[in-house]
Amino acid sequence: MKTHSRKGRPSPKPARNGASQRQLRAGELIRHALVQVLYEDELQDEAMAGVSVTVTEVRLSPDLRNATVFVEPLGGAHAEEVVKALNRHSGFLRGRLGHAIDMRFTPDLKFVPDASFDAADKMSRLLADPRVRRDVEGED
């Protein structure tokens, strides 16, 4: 049922924050397929030699045509070089991804380093600080 204003026109929809269910579902589909593609296909790049990459999240634009892929190399070493190598091979990976997923369009891929592990590590270090622990325990 549509809501109408007093003048009989449809009211504007309220602004939504965050991704739609469709974006989230497609992002997970792409993440799983991309992990499989990276596992099966060896990229011919010096920066990728012997490096295992974790795909932590895929965020899609509302039209599902652009995907931001958050990656972290195992151990976190040389993240910038790995991300640059993945972006150089994004066309190849997009082609492989197109065969692996059943979507109308295969999105353009943009790889970025995932900073969530660094943020979690920083938060753990903060919480381990004796001054912070004293303040937190003192609030009981």
Salt bridges, closest charged atoms under 4 A:
GLU28 OE1 - ARG31 NH2 3.15
GLU28 OE1 - HIS32 NE2 3.43
ASP41 OD2 - ARG96 NE 3.60
ASP45 OD2 - ARG88 NH2 2.95
ASP45 OD2 - HIS89 NE2 3.03
GLU57 OE2 - ARG59 NE 2.84
GLU81 OE1 - HIS78 ND1 3.87
ASP108 OD1 - ARG94 NE 3.35
ASP121 OD2 - ARG125 NH1 2.57
ASP129 OD2 - ARG131 NH2 3.03
